[in-house]
Amino acid sequence: MNDLSIQDSINATVQVITKISENKPTNWWMWLALAEFGLIIFLILKRKLKPKETARQRYKKESLKQNIDFNNIMNSSFHSIQLYDELKVKCHPDLFPIDKEKNTIAESLFQEITKNKNNFRRLLELKEEAIQKLNINF
C-alpha cells in the first residue's frame, strides 16, 4: 500500500461516516469496524516507518550471538605456524611408502593439516589423531 491509497481509504471512510451520521442513527458495529480500520492503518504505518536494519547491524547482531574462543585466536596468531610445520613434516604421505593403509591415513591427515594451517586448536586435534593412527612420536 502506498500513501495515496491509504489517504484515499481514509477519505472514503470519512465520507461514509458523514453519510451514515446524516441519514441514520449510529450503531455500534460501525464504530467497531472503524476502530479495526484505524488499528490496521496504525499497524501498517508502524511497520512502514520502522527503520530498516543495515547489513552492518545484522553482522554485529550475528557476531554477538557466536561463541568466540580468544585463546584459539591468540594461539593461532602466534603458534600455529610452528605446529603446522612440525605436522607437515611428520605426517607427510611420502614417509609411509610401504604401508598403503598408513599412506592413505597420512594423506587425509595431511590434507586436513593443510586446510587448517591457521587453526591452532584443530592442529592440536590432528596431532593427537596422528599419534593414535600413525604411531608418530613428537
GROMACS elastic network, one bead per residue, 0.5 to 0.9 nm:
[ bonds ]
;  ai    aj funct       b0    kb
    1     4     6  0.81690   500
    1     5     6  0.63521   500
    1     6     6  0.69460   500
    1    44     6  0.86282   500
    2     5     6  0.56171   500
    2     6     6  0.65405   500
    2     7     6  0.88183   500
    3     6     6  0.51197   500
    3     7     6  0.61057   500
    3     8     6  0.85454   500
    4     7     6  0.50084   500
    4     8     6  0.60003   500
    4     9     6  0.84841   500
    5     9     6  0.60338   500
    5    10     6  0.85349   500
    6     9     6  0.50347   500
    6    10     6  0.61943   500
    6    11     6  0.86329   500
    6    41     6  0.77432   500
    7    10     6  0.50776   500
    7    11     6  0.61829   500
    7    12     6  0.86129   500
    8    11     6  0.50713   500
    8    12     6  0.61096   500
    8    13     6  0.85244   500
    9    12     6  0.51355   500
    9    13     6  0.61077   500
    9    14     6  0.86036   500
   10    13     6  0.50936   500
   10    14     6  0.61974   500
   10    15     6  0.86980   500
   11    14     6  0.51037   500
   11    15     6  0.62576   500
   11    16     6  0.86983   500
   12    15     6  0.51004   500
   12    16     6  0.62297   500
   12    17     6  0.86041   500
   13    16     6  0.50909   500
   13    17     6  0.61185   500
   13    18     6  0.86329   500
   13    34     6  0.82475   500
   14    17     6  0.50610   500
   14    18     6  0.62031   500
   14    19     6  0.86718   500
   15    18     6  0.51716   500
   15    19     6  0.62212   500
   15    20     6  0.85821   500
   16    19     6  0.51580   500
   16    20     6  0.60476   500
   16    21     6  0.84467   500
   17    20     6  0.51293   500
   17    21     6  0.59617   500
   17    22     6  0.85031   500
   17    30     6  0.86533   500
   18    21     6  0.51339   500
   18    22     6  0.61076   500
   18    23     6  0.86631   500
   19    22     6  0.52138   500
   19    23     6  0.62274   500
   19    24     6  0.83961   500
   20    23     6  0.53246   500
   20    24     6  0.56402   500
   20    25     6  0.75210   500
   20    26     6  0.71560   500
   21    24     6  0.57840   500
   21    25     6  0.62905   500
   21    26     6  0.62443   500
   22    25     6  0.79853   500
   24    27     6  0.87736   500
   26    29     6  0.86372   500
   26    30     6  0.72557   500
   26    31     6  0.81735   500
   27    30     6  0.58550   500
   27    31     6  0.71196   500
   28    31     6  0.51623   500
   28    32     6  0.62783   500
   28    33     6  0.87214   500
   29    32     6  0.50379   500
   29    33     6  0.61794   500
   29    34     6  0.85792   500
   30    33     6  0.51164   500
   30    34     6  0.61722   500
   30    35     6  0.86034   500
   31    35     6  0.60993   500
   31    36     6  0.86018   500
   32    35     6  0.50527   500
   32    36     6  0.62361   500
   32    37     6  0.85870   500
   33    36     6  0.50782   500
   33    37     6  0.61131   500
   33    38     6  0.85581   500
   34    38     6  0.60682   500
   34    39     6  0.85329   500
   35    38     6  0.50375   500
   35    39     6  0.61587   500
   35    40     6  0.86478   500
   36    40     6  0.61757   500
   36    41     6  0.86260   500
   37    40     6  0.51068   500
   37    41     6  0.62172   500
   37    42     6  0.85609   500
   38    41     6  0.51255   500
   38    42     6  0.60952   500
   38    43     6  0.86615   500
   39    42     6  0.50084   500
   39    43     6  0.61860   500
   39    44     6  0.86091   500
   40    43     6  0.51796   500
   40    44     6  0.61661   500
   40    45     6  0.86013   500
   41    44     6  0.51566   500
   41    45     6  0.61262   500
   41    46     6  0.84740   500
   42    45     6  0.52535   500
   42    46     6  0.60224   500
   42    47     6  0.86046   500
   43    46     6  0.50154   500
   43    47     6  0.61401   500
   43    48     6  0.85635   500
   44    47     6  0.52314   500
   44    48     6  0.61626   500
   44    49     6  0.85996   500
   45    48     6  0.50042   500
   45    49     6  0.59425   500
   45    50     6  0.83868   500
   46    49     6  0.53056   500
   46    50     6  0.60631   500
   47    50     6  0.52916   500
   47    51     6  0.87380   500
   48    51     6  0.81216   500
   49    52     6  0.87615   500
   53    56     6  0.81766   500
   53    57     6  0.61656   500
   53    58     6  0.66666   500
   54    57     6  0.52170   500
   54    58     6  0.63361   500
   54    59     6  0.86682   500
   55    58     6  0.50621   500
   55    59     6  0.60972   500
   55    60     6  0.85487   500
   56    59     6  0.50979   500
   56    60     6  0.61452   500
   56    61     6  0.86204   500
   57    60     6  0.50508   500
   57    61     6  0.61361   500
   57    62     6  0.86048   500
   58    61     6  0.50997   500
   58    62     6  0.61180   500
   58    63     6  0.85081   500
   59    62     6  0.51539   500
   59    63     6  0.60133   500
   59    64     6  0.85500   500
   60    63     6  0.51536   500
   60    64     6  0.61560   500
   60    65     6  0.87917   500
   61    64     6  0.52784   500
   61    65     6  0.65807   500
   62    65     6  0.52941   500
   62    66     6  0.68018   500
   63    66     6  0.53317   500
   63    67     6  0.83960   500
   63    68     6  0.89123   500
   64    67     6  0.78535   500
   68    71     6  0.89533   500
   68    72     6  0.87562   500
   68    73     6  0.85708   500
   69    72     6  0.54843   500
   69    73     6  0.65247   500
   69    74     6  0.89528   500
   70    74     6  0.61384   500
   70    75     6  0.84798   500
   71    74     6  0.51791   500
   71    75     6  0.60262   500
   71    76     6  0.82871   500
   72    75     6  0.50702   500
   72    76     6  0.57179   500
   72    77     6  0.83378   500
   72   119     6  0.72988   500
   72   120     6  0.61538   500
   72   121     6  0.60090   500
   73    76     6  0.50715   500
   73    77     6  0.61041   500
   73    78     6  0.87938   500
   73   119     6  0.78880   500
   73   120     6  0.79302   500
   74    77     6  0.50944   500
   74    78     6  0.63792   500
   74    79     6  0.81809   500
   74   120     6  0.88994   500
   75    78     6  0.53072   500
   75    79     6  0.52090   500
   75    80     6  0.65104   500
   75   119     6  0.83277   500
   75   120     6  0.59972   500
   75   121     6  0.81038   500
   76    79     6  0.56665   500
   76    81     6  0.79001   500
   76   117     6  0.88255   500
   76   118     6  0.55970   500
   76   119     6  0.53923   500
   76   121     6  0.77056   500
   77    80     6  0.66053   500
   77    81     6  0.83521   500
   77   118     6  0.74516   500
   77   119     6  0.86577   500
   77   120     6  0.83548   500
   78    81     6  0.74392   500
   78    82     6  0.85788   500
   79    82     6  0.57176   500
   79    83     6  0.65467   500
   79    84     6  0.87022   500
   79   118     6  0.89519   500
   79   120     6  0.70810   500
   80    83     6  0.51640   500
   80    84     6  0.58577   500
   80    85     6  0.84917   500
   80   117     6  0.68976   500
   80   118     6  0.56504   500
   80   119     6  0.65548   500
   80   121     6  0.87018   500
   80   123     6  0.75783   500
   81    85     6  0.60593   500
   81    86     6  0.85658   500
   81   117     6  0.71223   500
   81   118     6  0.70687   500
   81   120     6  0.85807   500
   82    85     6  0.51728   500
   82    86     6  0.62395   500
   82    87     6  0.86553   500
   83    86     6  0.50940   500
   83    87     6  0.61099   500
   83    88     6  0.85698   500
   83   117     6  0.87959   500
   83   120     6  0.76874   500
   83   123     6  0.71275   500
   83   124     6  0.80252   500
   83   127     6  0.87783   500
   84    87     6  0.51373   500
   84    88     6  0.60266   500
   84    89     6  0.85790   500
   84   113     6  0.70017   500
   84   114     6  0.79683   500
   84   116     6  0.85623   500
   84   117     6  0.59633   500
   84   118     6  0.80386   500
   84   120     6  0.84340   500
   84   123     6  0.69982   500
   85    88     6  0.53076   500
   85    89     6  0.63331   500
   85    90     6  0.87358   500
   86    89     6  0.54451   500
   86    90     6  0.62772   500
   86    91     6  0.85322   500
   86   138     6  0.85419   500
   87    90     6  0.51608   500
   87    91     6  0.56767   500
   87    92     6  0.79589   500
   87   110     6  0.80661   500
   87   113     6  0.73314   500
   87   123     6  0.81072   500
   87   126     6  0.84604   500
   87   127     6  0.68935   500
   87   130     6  0.86665   500
   88    91     6  0.54076   500
   88    92     6  0.56438   500
   88   110     6  0.65332   500
   88   113     6  0.71048   500
   88   114     6  0.78914   500
   89    92     6  0.56920   500
   89    95     6  0.88622   500
   90    93     6  0.89761   500
   90    95     6  0.78365   500
   90   130     6  0.88757   500
   90   136     6  0.73982   500
   90   137     6  0.88013   500
   90   138     6  0.81590   500
   91    94     6  0.85332   500
   91    95     6  0.73694   500
   91    96     6  0.88545   500
   91   106     6  0.56677   500
   91   107     6  0.79525   500
   91   109     6  0.71423   500
   91   110     6  0.61652   500
   91   113     6  0.89163   500
   91   127     6  0.89644   500
   91   130     6  0.71404   500
   91   134     6  0.81326   500
   91   136     6  0.81436   500
   92    95     6  0.58473   500
   92    96     6  0.79226   500
   92   103     6  0.85882   500
   92   106     6  0.62784   500
   92   107     6  0.69877   500
   92   109     6  0.85049   500
   92   110     6  0.61400   500
   93    96     6  0.56448   500
   93    97     6  0.72920   500
   93   102     6  0.80763   500
   93   103     6  0.52368   500
   93   104     6  0.73984   500
   93   105     6  0.81470   500
   93   106     6  0.50168   500
   93   107     6  0.51443   500
   93   108     6  0.87697   500
   93   109     6  0.88282   500
   93   110     6  0.72746   500
   94    97     6  0.57509   500
   94   103     6  0.74956   500
   94   106     6  0.86765   500
   94   107     6  0.87698   500
   95    98     6  0.87949   500
   95   103     6  0.78878   500
   95   106     6  0.86736   500
   96    99     6  0.58286   500
   96   100     6  0.73942   500
   96   101     6  0.88707   500
   96   102     6  0.63254   500
   96   103     6  0.51385   500
   96   104     6  0.89472   500
   96   106     6  0.77597   500
   97   100     6  0.68396   500
   97   102     6  0.85848   500
   97   103     6  0.64550   500
   98   102     6  0.86307   500
   98   103     6  0.79095   500
   99   102     6  0.54990   500
   99   103     6  0.61146   500
   99   104     6  0.88561   500
  100   104     6  0.62328   500
  100   105     6  0.86225   500
  101   104     6  0.53566   500
  101   105     6  0.63312   500
  101   106     6  0.85653   500
  102   106     6  0.58636   500
  102   107     6  0.83490   500
  102   133     6  0.78474   500
  102   134     6  0.63630   500
  103   106     6  0.50194   500
  103   107     6  0.59985   500
  103   108     6  0.86836   500
  104   108     6  0.62747   500
  104   109     6  0.85460   500
  105   108     6  0.52920   500
  105   109     6  0.61229   500
  105   110     6  0.84540   500
  105   130     6  0.87001   500
  105   133     6  0.75725   500
  105   134     6  0.76439   500
  106   110     6  0.58353   500
  106   111     6  0.85085   500
  106   130     6  0.78215   500
  106   133     6  0.87299   500
  106   134     6  0.73413   500
  107   110     6  0.50306   500
  107   111     6  0.62499   500
  107   112     6  0.87153   500
  108   111     6  0.51510   500
  108   112     6  0.63327   500
  108   113     6  0.86223   500
  109   112     6  0.50632   500
  109   113     6  0.60431   500
  109   114     6  0.85574   500
  109   126     6  0.70281   500
  109   129     6  0.82589   500
  109   130     6  0.73582   500
  110   114     6  0.61443   500
  110   115     6  0.86304   500
  111   114     6  0.50986   500
  111   115     6  0.62223   500
  111   116     6  0.86841   500
  112   115     6  0.50473   500
  112   116     6  0.61415   500
  112   117     6  0.84954   500
  112   122     6  0.89876   500
  112   123     6  0.86157   500
  112   126     6  0.77626   500
  113   116     6  0.52230   500
  113   117     6  0.59663   500
  113   122     6  0.83121   500
  113   123     6  0.64664   500
  113   126     6  0.70078   500
  113   127     6  0.89842   500
  114   117     6  0.52346   500
  114   118     6  0.89244   500
  115   118     6  0.83242   500
  115   119     6  0.89006   500
  116   119     6  0.52102   500
  116   120     6  0.79242   500
  116   122     6  0.66410   500
  116   123     6  0.66537   500
  117   120     6  0.77632   500
  117   122     6  0.88365   500
  117   123     6  0.73829   500
  118   122     6  0.88377   500
  118   123     6  0.82762   500
  119   122     6  0.55286   500
  119   123     6  0.62197   500
  119   124     6  0.88325   500
  120   123     6  0.50476   500
  120   124     6  0.62848   500
  120   125     6  0.87699   500
  121   124     6  0.52082   500
  121   125     6  0.64678   500
  121   126     6  0.87916   500
  122   126     6  0.61851   500
  122   127     6  0.85680   500
  123   127     6  0.60877   500
  123   128     6  0.86986   500
  124   128     6  0.63734   500
  124   129     6  0.86255   500
  125   128     6  0.52062   500
  125   129     6  0.62465   500
  125   130     6  0.86718   500
  126   130     6  0.60518   500
  126   131     6  0.85679   500
  127   130     6  0.50427   500
  127   131     6  0.62480   500
  127   132     6  0.87210   500
  127   138     6  0.87688   500
  128   131     6  0.50719   500
  128   132     6  0.62958   500
  128   133     6  0.86336   500
  129   132     6  0.51669   500
  129   133     6  0.59593   500
  129   134     6  0.79502   500
  130   133     6  0.52760   500
  130   134     6  0.52203   500
  130   135     6  0.68463   500
  130   136     6  0.64527   500
  131   134     6  0.57437   500
  131   137     6  0.65669   500
  131   138     6  0.80473   500
  132   135     6  0.56529   500
  132   136     6  0.77297   500
  133   136     6  0.81991   500
